[in-house]
Amino acid sequence: MPLAVDFGTSNTVIARWNAASQSPETLALPGLSLVLGADPPLVPSLVYVQQPRAEGVVVGQAVRDRGLDITTDPRFFRNFKRGIGTPLQGFLPEVEGQTLSFEQVGRWFLQTVLAQARAISGDQDSLVFTVPVDSFEAYRLWLGGLAETLDIGQVRMIDEPTAAALGYGLSQERTLLVLDFGGGTLDWSLVQLAAPAERPPLGFMLKWGRKSMAQDTAQNPKRLECWPKLGKTWAEPTWTIGWWITSINNRAYPFLPLRSD
C-alpha cells in the first residue's frame, strides 16, 4: 500500500491507507511526531545537523525535545522548504567546512522521516508527495533526485490543491476553491475535473522500478485543471479575497457560481 507525504513549511504529515478499516490514517513516528490530544500527529519540519550527512541529522520533534532549536545556531534549520527550488537562497551556513543548501537539508529530513515511516508500516510499494503548485517543475527535479535514493518501486508527486480537492471528494460537476493556509503563505486555487471521474489522477511519475522518470517531460498526468493565485503572504488575506471577487465579477472564471455580496 502507498505512503503519502505532505511536506510542509512548519509541519509534515505522513499517511497511509488502512486496508482493515478501508480508510486513510496518519502515522505517528516515535520521537519525530508531535501528538496533542486527538489531533493528527505532525512531524515538525525541523532539522539539526550534527554531521553533514543523512545519518548525522536530528529531525522533527526530537529537535525540540533535545533543546536543539536555538535560532542562532547555524546547525539548526527551520522553514527550509521555502528555499527549495529558488534561485536566491540568501545566507547559507557552513557546517564542518561544507556549505549546505536547502535542497540538501530537505533531502536529509525526508530520508530520515521516510526511513522511520517504513519501519513502522512495513515495506511499501509506492510513495506519493504533495508539492506546491507554483513550484511544480522545481520539485520535479529535486524529488526526482531524492526518489533515486529510495528503495521504493514507484514514486510520484501531485500538486497540493489537486490533492486537497480529491480528498474532499471533488466530482465532475463541481469546481472547488481551495484555501491553503500554510506556515508561510495563504494560497488560493480553483480546481476542476478535466477528465472522467472514473480515471483517478496518478500524478507525475518520478520513478518506476529502477528507472528514473523525473526528466520525462512528455508525461501528461493531468486529470484536473488548477488555477492558482499565489505569491501573497498570509498576512494579506483581504487583498487575496478582493482579487478573487474582482476576477469572478470580470468573468475571468465564469464557471464558478459565487457572488460578491
C-alpha positions as CSV (number, residue, x, y, z in Angstrom):
1,M,0.0,0.0,0.0
2,P,1.2,3.5,-0.7
3,L,2.6,6.1,1.7
4,A,1.7,9.7,1.2
5,V,3.8,12.7,2.4
6,D,2.6,16.2,2.8
7,F,5.9,18.1,3.3
8,G,5.0,21.4,4.9
9,T,6.9,24.6,5.8
10,S,6.0,24.2,9.5
11,N,4.9,20.6,9.8
12,T,4.9,17.4,7.7
13,V,2.2,14.7,7.7
14,I,2.8,11.0,6.8
15,A,-0.3,9.0,5.9
16,R,-1.2,5.5,4.5
17,W,-4.2,3.5,3.5
18,N,-5.5,1.2,6.2
19,A,-6.7,-1.9,4.5
20,A,-8.6,-3.1,7.6
21,S,-10.7,0.0,8.1
22,Q,-10.7,0.9,4.3
23,S,-9.7,4.5,5.2
24,P,-6.6,6.7,5.3
25,E,-4.7,7.2,8.6
26,T,-1.9,9.4,9.7
27,L,1.2,7.8,11.2
28,A,2.8,8.8,14.5
29,L,6.6,8.4,14.3
30,P,8.1,7.8,17.8
31,G,10.4,10.6,18.7
32,L,9.7,12.6,15.5
33,S,6.0,13.3,15.7
34,L,4.2,15.8,17.9
35,V,0.9,14.4,19.2
36,L,-1.5,16.7,21.1
37,G,-4.7,15.1,22.3
38,A,-7.0,13.9,19.5
39,D,-5.2,16.0,16.8
40,P,-3.5,14.1,14.0
41,P,0.2,13.5,14.6
42,L,2.5,16.1,13.0
43,V,6.3,16.0,12.3
44,P,7.7,19.5,12.8
45,S,9.7,20.4,9.8
46,L,12.9,21.0,11.7
47,V,16.5,19.7,11.2
48,Y,19.6,19.9,13.3
49,V,22.8,19.0,11.5
50,Q,25.2,17.2,13.9
51,Q,27.3,16.0,10.9
52,P,26.7,16.9,7.3
53,R,25.3,13.6,6.1
54,A,21.9,11.8,6.2
55,E,22.7,9.7,9.3
56,G,24.1,12.8,11.1
57,V,20.9,14.8,11.5
58,V,18.2,15.1,14.1
59,V,14.7,15.9,12.7
60,G,11.2,16.6,13.8
61,Q,10.0,16.9,17.4
62,A,13.3,15.3,18.6
63,V,15.0,18.7,17.8
64,R,12.8,20.4,20.3
65,D,12.9,17.7,22.9
66,R,16.7,17.8,22.9
67,G,16.8,21.6,23.1
68,L,18.5,22.0,19.7
69,D,16.0,24.5,18.3
70,I,18.2,27.6,19.0
71,T,17.7,30.1,16.2
72,T,21.3,31.4,16.4
73,D,22.8,28.0,16.0
74,P,24.0,27.6,12.3
75,R,23.3,23.9,12.6
76,F,19.6,24.4,13.2
77,F,17.2,24.7,10.2
78,R,13.6,25.6,10.0
79,N,11.4,26.9,7.2
80,F,13.9,25.4,4.8
81,K,11.1,24.3,2.4
82,R,10.7,28.0,1.3
83,G,14.2,27.9,-0.2
84,I,13.9,24.7,-2.2
85,G,14.0,25.4,-5.9
86,T,14.5,29.1,-5.5
87,P,17.5,30.7,-7.4
88,L,18.3,33.1,-4.5
89,Q,18.7,31.3,-1.2
90,G,20.3,34.0,0.9
91,F,22.8,33.2,3.6
92,L,23.6,29.5,4.0
93,P,25.8,28.5,6.9
94,E,28.8,26.2,6.7
95,V,28.9,23.0,8.8
96,E,32.3,21.4,9.2
97,G,33.5,23.3,6.2
98,Q,30.6,22.3,4.0
99,T,28.1,24.8,2.7
100,L,24.6,23.4,3.0
101,S,21.7,24.1,0.6
102,F,18.0,24.0,1.5
103,E,17.6,21.1,-1.0
104,Q,20.2,19.1,0.8
105,V,18.6,19.8,4.2
106,G,15.2,18.9,2.9
107,R,16.5,15.7,1.4
108,W,18.0,14.6,4.8
109,F,14.8,15.5,6.5
110,L,12.6,13.4,4.2
111,Q,15.0,10.5,4.1
112,T,15.0,10.3,7.9
113,V,11.2,10.6,8.2
114,L,10.6,8.0,5.5
115,A,13.0,5.5,7.0
116,Q,11.1,5.5,10.2
117,A,7.7,5.5,8.5
118,R,8.6,2.4,6.5
119,A,9.9,0.7,9.6
120,I,6.5,1.2,11.3
121,S,4.3,0.5,8.3
122,G,6.3,-2.2,6.7
123,D,7.5,-2.4,3.1
124,Q,5.6,0.0,0.9
125,D,5.5,-0.4,-2.9
126,S,4.7,3.2,-3.7
127,L,5.1,6.7,-2.4
128,V,3.3,10.0,-3.2
129,F,4.5,13.5,-2.4
130,T,2.3,16.6,-2.5
131,V,4.1,19.7,-3.8
132,P,3.3,23.4,-4.2
133,V,1.6,24.1,-7.5
134,D,3.7,27.2,-8.2
135,S,7.0,25.2,-7.8
136,F,5.9,22.0,-9.6
137,E,8.9,22.0,-12.0
138,A,11.5,22.7,-9.3
139,Y,10.1,20.0,-7.1
140,R,10.0,17.6,-10.1
141,L,13.8,17.8,-10.4
142,W,14.5,17.9,-6.7
143,L,12.2,15.0,-5.8
144,G,13.5,13.1,-8.8
145,G,16.9,13.0,-7.3
146,L,15.6,12.0,-3.9
147,A,13.5,9.2,-5.4
148,E,16.6,7.6,-6.9
149,T,18.0,7.2,-3.3
150,L,14.8,5.5,-2.0
151,D,14.2,1.7,-2.1
152,I,10.6,2.1,-3.2
153,G,9.3,0.8,-6.5
154,Q,7.0,3.7,-7.5
155,V,7.4,7.4,-6.5
156,R,5.1,10.1,-7.8
157,M,4.0,13.6,-6.9
158,I,0.8,15.6,-7.2
159,D,0.2,19.3,-6.6
160,E,-1.3,20.3,-3.2
161,P,-4.6,21.9,-4.4
162,T,-5.4,18.8,-6.5
163,A,-4.6,16.5,-3.6
164,A,-6.9,18.6,-1.3
165,A,-9.7,18.6,-3.9
166,L,-9.5,14.8,-4.3
167,G,-9.5,14.3,-0.6
168,Y,-12.6,16.5,-0.3
169,G,-14.3,14.3,-2.9
170,L,-14.4,16.6,-6.0
171,S,-16.9,15.4,-8.6
172,Q,-17.0,16.2,-12.3
173,E,-19.9,18.7,-11.8
174,R,-18.2,20.8,-9.3
175,T,-15.4,23.4,-9.1
176,L,-13.7,23.9,-5.8
177,L,-11.9,27.0,-4.3
178,V,-9.1,25.5,-2.3
179,L,-7.6,27.6,0.5
180,D,-4.2,26.5,1.8
181,F,-3.4,28.4,5.0
182,G,0.2,27.4,5.3
183,G,3.1,28.3,7.5
184,G,4.4,30.9,5.1
185,T,1.7,31.8,2.6
186,L,-2.0,31.9,2.1
187,D,-2.6,30.2,-1.2
188,W,-5.9,30.1,-3.2
189,S,-6.6,27.8,-6.1
190,L,-9.6,26.8,-8.3
191,V,-9.7,23.1,-9.1
192,Q,-12.0,21.4,-11.6
193,L,-12.0,17.9,-13.1
194,A,-10.6,17.8,-16.6
195,A,-11.2,14.1,-17.3
196,P,-13.8,11.5,-16.4
197,A,-14.1,10.9,-12.7
198,E,-13.6,7.1,-13.1
199,R,-10.0,7.8,-14.1
200,P,-8.2,8.6,-10.9
201,P,-5.3,11.1,-11.1
202,L,-2.0,9.4,-11.0
203,G,0.2,12.4,-10.5
204,F,3.6,12.8,-12.1
205,M,5.7,9.7,-12.0
206,L,9.2,10.3,-10.7
207,K,10.4,6.7,-10.5
208,W,9.2,3.3,-11.8
209,G,11.2,0.4,-10.6
210,R,14.8,1.2,-11.2
211,K,14.0,3.8,-13.9
212,S,14.1,7.5,-13.1
213,M,11.3,9.3,-14.9
214,A,11.7,12.8,-13.4
215,Q,13.2,14.1,-16.7
216,D,10.3,12.7,-18.7
217,T,8.5,15.9,-19.6
218,A,6.3,14.1,-22.1
219,Q,4.2,12.8,-19.2
220,N,0.6,14.1,-19.2
221,P,-0.7,13.3,-15.7
222,K,-3.4,15.9,-15.7
223,R,-6.9,14.8,-14.7
224,L,-7.8,18.1,-13.1
225,E,-7.5,21.8,-14.0
226,C,-5.9,24.0,-11.4
227,W,-5.7,27.8,-11.5
228,P,-3.6,29.1,-8.6
229,K,-3.3,32.6,-7.2
230,L,-0.2,32.7,-5.2
231,G,2.6,35.0,-4.1
232,K,0.9,36.7,-1.2
233,T,1.8,36.2,2.4
234,W,-0.8,35.0,4.9
235,A,-0.8,38.5,6.4
236,E,-2.7,39.8,3.4
237,P,-5.9,37.9,3.2
238,T,-8.1,40.9,2.4
239,W,-6.0,41.6,-0.8
240,T,-6.3,38.0,-1.9
241,I,-10.1,37.8,-1.4
242,G,-10.6,41.1,-3.2
243,W,-8.6,39.7,-6.2
244,W,-10.8,36.7,-6.4
245,I,-14.0,38.6,-6.2
246,T,-12.8,41.1,-8.9
247,S,-11.8,38.2,-11.2
248,I,-15.1,36.4,-10.8
249,N,-17.1,39.6,-11.4
250,N,-15.0,40.2,-14.5
251,R,-15.9,36.7,-15.7
252,A,-12.3,35.6,-15.6
253,Y,-13.8,32.4,-14.1
254,P,-17.4,32.3,-15.3
255,F,-17.9,28.7,-14.3
256,L,-17.6,29.5,-10.5
257,P,-21.0,30.2,-9.1
258,L,-20.0,32.8,-6.4
259,R,-21.4,36.2,-5.6
260,S,-19.5,39.1,-4.1
261,D,-22.4,40.1,-1.9
